[in-house]
Amino acid sequence: MRFFLPLTFLLLAAPWPLPACAESINGHDYVSLAGWARANGFGGYAVKGEVFVLTNKTARLLFNKDSADSVINGVNVRLSFPVAKGGFISQLDADKTLRPLLFAPKPAAKRISTICLDPGHGGKDTGYRVGRFFPRSEKTYTLALALELRQQLNQAGFNVMLTRDKDIYPELPVRPDLANRCGADLFVSLHFNAFSTGDPASVQGPETYCITPVGAASSNDAEGAGATHAVCAANRVEDKSLRLAYQMQRALVRSLGATDRSVRRARFEVLRSAQMPAILIEGGYMSHPVEGKKIFDAGYRKQMAAAMVRGILAYQKLTAPPPSKTNPASTNKVSSAKKPK
Ligand SMILES: [Zn+2]
């Protein structure tokens, strides 16, 4: 037997934000930040000039008017769409950015055991080159960082595989495929950035990328193309990748005292087919007069690798399953699940 409830009852009983809080803006569904805050346990809501501030006992969120820049508990996160109309956030950002970062994930079925590191470029592909008389190639420093990071991850109890351990060029799709075939638990692609137009001293700091959600344009795509891109394998674990990107960016910025260039989204070829949480790190700008010198210094790369280990351990702590005596990664200090901040 089927029952048909009156429409008014359904509207009153609806658990999702009430119609007064929802709007369509530029063809996308938006919800008011004030309504979202009320529905999600953020008792504090204030507008300070151009900034919307949402707070509760453990979290503080900042959103800039007409901007995709947000700050989630002290870490810059680029939203998929700008905050609009005096305090509306896209439903896609509410679902695909705020929810994964603010609410505790289910514990993972398996501990992180094997990590695939992908030193960007290599062989025929130098990556960025900076310096007129003694040019330095990105491919050299991504490999040096990967070798340092492998050593530190091994010491922390992880197994590590590399997509290259010398100056060769594995094609881009081969890199995540290798991680898939070997059953890696995380995929981390390592790069450095360079600024080609304008004052090189004006841009510095790490950026951490994860896959763009379906329906959104990527952070590095000012034209907005790609929003119609089909779902890819990486979208199946996009919440986990975002959490990993967040913990990595947080660790890099805090440990290195670096400028925070945000957690960002992109459909990079090396990310699209990864079946495990996958991120791409731009570790800083080789073109910056101060940061560039640091990147070329082995001591600084050692610090950067240590920060990356901290980022991975923080991610593991967030999602950890019960400790297992038989898992080789069980020697890591972190063993219990904990709610995110
Ligand atoms: Zn690169």
Residues whose N, C-alpha, C, O or C-beta is under 5 A from the ligand:
A	BS01	ZN	G120 G127 H191 F192
